[in-house]
Amino acid sequence: VQLQASGGGLVQTGGSLRLSCADSKRTFSRYFMGWFRQTPGKEREFVAAISGTGTATYYTNSVKGRFSISRDNAKNTVYLQMNSLKPEDTAVYYCAANQYSRASPRYYEYTGWGQGTQVTVSS
């Protein structure tokens, strides 16, 4: 089963986007969910993670204070609200589920990778 991220697009520096990621075929609330991003030639980078209940959140330093991860277990959906976007946030964004029930920055601990959604921030 693959998770499908959506909501990307082209935005100017300082703008906002809200990404969504839906999963209809797993016990969604059991999983820590993560958002990652990737640019050509680089390794997939951890952005944020959230616990199954949504009570604990984790962020990479570069997005703290600008991005917010949340989830709606009734809708089997996780969100990434991105504010004050910068050109360096440009990437393909992916969501995935952690296989070990923890918030980890290691992309190989996650499963369910879909195609991702492109976010482009113009300067």
C-alpha positions in Angstrom: 0.0 0.0 0.0 1.3 3.4 -0.9 0.5 6.7 0.7 -0.3 9.5 -1.7 0.8 13.0 -0.9 -1.0 16.0 -2.4 -1.3 19.8 -2.2 2.0 20.8 -3.6 2.5 23.7 -6.1 4.3 26.8 -7.0 4.4 29.6 -4.4 6.4 32.7 -3.8 8.9 33.2 -1.0 7.0 33.8 2.2 3.9 32.0 1.0 2.1 29.0 2.5 1.0 25.5 1.4 -0.8 22.7 3.1 0.1 19.2 2.1 -2.1 16.2 2.7 -1.5 12.5 2.8 -4.3 9.9 3.0 -4.1 6.2 3.7 -7.2 4.1 3.4 -5.8 0.6 3.9 -4.0 0.4 7.2 -4.7 0.9 10.9 -3.6 4.5 10.5 -3.7 5.6 14.1 -1.2 3.0 15.1 1.6 4.5 13.1 4.0 7.4 13.6 3.8 9.3 10.3 6.6 11.2 8.7 7.1 13.8 6.1 10.3 13.8 4.0 11.5 15.8 1.1 14.0 15.1 -1.7 15.8 17.2 -4.3 17.6 15.7 -7.3 20.9 14.0 -6.4 20.3 14.2 -2.7 19.2 11.7 -0.1 15.6 11.9 1.2 15.5 14.4 4.1 13.4 14.1 7.2 11.1 17.1 7.7 8.6 16.2 10.4 6.9 13.3 12.2 3.9 12.8 14.4 2.9 10.1 16.9 -0.2 7.9 16.3 -2.3 10.0 18.7 -1.0 13.3 17.4 0.1 14.4 20.8 3.9 14.4 19.9 5.5 16.1 17.0 9.1 16.3 15.8 10.7 18.6 13.3 14.0 19.1 11.6 15.7 22.3 12.7 15.4 24.1 9.4 11.6 24.0 9.5 10.9 24.6 13.2 8.5 27.5 13.7 7.5 27.5 10.1 6.0 24.0 9.5 3.4 22.2 11.4 2.5 18.5 11.2 -1.0 17.3 12.3 -3.3 14.4 11.7 -6.9 13.4 11.6 -7.2 9.8 12.4 -10.9 9.8 11.6 -10.0 10.7 8.0 -6.8 8.6 7.9 -4.9 11.8 6.9 -1.8 13.5 7.9 -1.1 17.2 7.1 1.9 19.4 6.7 1.2 23.1 7.0 4.1 25.0 5.5 4.4 28.8 6.2 7.1 31.3 5.5 8.3 29.2 2.7 11.8 29.7 1.4 13.4 28.7 -2.0 15.4 26.0 -0.1 12.2 24.3 0.8 11.8 23.4 -2.9 11.6 19.6 -3.2 9.3 16.7 -3.8 7.6 16.0 -0.5 6.6 12.5 0.6 4.8 11.0 3.5 5.3 7.5 4.9 4.6 5.4 7.9 7.2 4.3 10.4 7.5 0.6 10.8 8.8 0.7 14.3 6.3 2.9 16.0 8.7 5.8 16.6 9.6 9.2 15.3 12.8 8.6 13.3 14.7 10.8 10.8 15.8 7.6 9.0 13.9 7.2 5.8 14.6 3.5 5.6 12.5 2.9 8.7 9.4 4.1 6.9 7.1 2.3 4.5 4.3 3.2 2.1 6.2 5.7 -0.1 4.1 7.1 -2.9 4.9 9.4 -5.7 5.2 12.6 -3.6 4.1 16.1 -4.4 6.3 18.8 -5.9 6.7 22.0 -3.9 8.4 24.9 -5.7 9.2 28.2 -3.9 10.2 31.0 -6.2 12.5 33.8 -5.0 
